[in-house]
């Protein structure tokens, strides 16, 4: 089974990383250096943004 990549835009990922303070890690070491906890926090933030977006419609 192939994984579906690209669900979240690169711009959104960087915006969320900046909000959570991990943008410097991404800039200097890449996405692979971001901790699992921070990645989980990014996913939670993306879900919150999506839910807010749906509730505004």
C-alpha positions as CSV (number, residue, x, y, z in Angstrom):
1,X,0.0,0.0,0.0
2,X,1.4,3.4,-1.0
3,X,1.5,6.2,1.5
4,X,-0.3,9.3,0.5
5,X,2.2,12.1,0.8
6,X,1.6,15.8,0.3
7,X,-1.7,16.2,2.2
8,X,-0.4,19.2,4.1
9,X,1.3,21.9,2.0
10,X,4.9,22.8,2.6
11,X,3.8,26.3,3.4
12,X,1.5,25.1,6.2
13,X,4.1,22.8,7.6
14,X,6.7,25.6,7.9
15,X,4.0,27.9,9.3
16,X,3.2,25.4,12.1
17,X,6.8,24.7,12.7
18,X,7.4,28.4,13.1
19,X,4.5,28.6,15.6
20,X,5.9,25.7,17.6
21,X,9.5,27.0,17.6
22,X,11.0,24.1,15.6
23,X,11.6,26.1,12.4
24,X,15.3,26.5,13.2
25,X,15.7,22.8,13.5
26,X,14.1,22.3,10.1
27,X,16.1,25.0,8.5
28,X,19.5,23.7,9.8
29,X,19.0,20.0,9.9
30,X,15.9,19.1,7.9
31,X,12.6,17.5,8.8
32,X,14.3,14.3,9.9
33,X,15.8,16.0,12.9
34,X,12.4,17.1,14.4
35,X,11.5,15.0,17.4
36,X,8.5,12.7,17.3
37,X,6.9,14.7,20.0
38,X,7.2,17.9,18.0
39,X,5.9,16.1,14.9
40,X,2.9,15.0,17.0
41,X,2.4,18.5,18.2
42,X,2.5,19.7,14.5
43,X,-0.2,17.2,13.6
44,X,-2.4,18.2,16.5
45,X,-2.0,21.9,15.5
46,X,-2.9,21.0,11.8
47,X,-6.0,19.2,13.0
48,X,-7.1,22.1,15.2
49,X,-6.7,24.5,12.2
50,X,-8.7,22.1,10.0
51,X,-11.5,21.8,12.5
52,X,-11.6,25.6,12.9
53,X,-11.8,26.0,9.2
54,X,-14.7,23.5,9.0
55,X,-16.6,25.2,11.8
56,X,-16.4,28.6,10.0
57,X,-18.1,27.3,6.9
